[in-house]
Amino acid sequence: MTRIKLAYPKIPDSKNCPLEKCIAFEKYDGTNLHWVWEKELGWYAFGTRRDRFDLDDRGIAEFNATHPGLEEAPPIFMRNFANFLENLFRENQQYCSSEITVFTEFFGDNSFAGTHKQDDSKQLVMFDVEVDRTLIEPEQFLRDFSSVKIARVVYRGKLTGKFIDEVREGKYGVTEGVVCKGKSNASGIWMVKIKTVAYMKKLQQAFKNDWETYWE
């Protein structure tokens, strides 16, 4: 295992967010996992936001021992994502970078705040790709990766106060919330997370005075 800097950036909340065109993806309540591909080595590493393991039998065993509850993630990724993504990377000039990182969320029906029920059926949902240490644009993500299981699009359009309020009130049928992604000429790709009031109440009930640790 190797400790790493945050593999995926912390997403800011909706305070002072850009009121610009965006795509809002469902935000799933699970564990953020990353998978690293290199054109000579293939899929060679994976891990959580803060650690990385070799993607081989020994590394997977070490990952499983370090992160009980996440054992189903590597076989799901290898079965449902690895071959398709590798073929796409090798055939598409936009992915000729020597190293690419794929980001997924791992969760089950009753996962909550990073914990998972052993008996639940689990899944991985892909939500981002990093090429040359830069996240690709949301439109490109949708265009290139819709053939595998990716985060559900719940809204396209301008990010407005009305949309933020409707997400919080539960209009869009999301359990935790959404992540809005857009592109600004000034600052490049931006992201904002918005969580529901129902999720906030669930956190308050579970964690009492510490609930804000799991909030936005």
Phi, psi and omega in degrees: 000142175235128173285136184231164170295163184310117184293326179236135185296150174290129183270127180290161176280187188276000176294133178059028182284152178288127179272073186230175178299137182208169166242128179258122179256147175298138175259119185267147183269090183205215181240128180283121178235143178241154184224129190247128180242140177226140191296336177269324186264342188075212177284112188237347182209159178198171177166192178269194180291338188239000177215164184218141182231156171292139180269068175219180185302317181292316180295321178295319178297321178292319176300313181299321180289326182281327185234070177301137183106344181252011188300333183282346186297309182302313179295327176296316181296313182295326182283316192259344187233319196304307185293315180301313183293319180298317178298318179297315181299319184286333185265348187246122183298335179293345182242038180275002177302151181290334181220134181228138178244130179253135181248134181226160171248132180253127182197165173235183184299329184244019175296146181205124175051042176086003176249150187227144178273130186301322185276353180291146167287130184254160176212162171245136174237127181276136182227353178195160178221136179245126178236129183053041177063022178230130178291138180286162181291148183300324178295319178295320178302312180295318182296319189268337191238012181291350179281348173247178184282111180239166180303138182289135174278125181251347183195142169230133179147193181285136175286119183232164175299324179298315179297317179301314179298320182292323175298312182300326182278354175092018184295328190264009174068031178257145182281308182266312182161208181223161168240121178266134181231135179213178180232128178248139177298330184279315189242002181081212183287133176236155180222148178218137176252142179227125181249159185276156176296323179299321178292320177301316180295324178295319177295317181297322179291321185280322190244001177053237185289348182262011188297329183294342176300330184255005183272206185285000000 
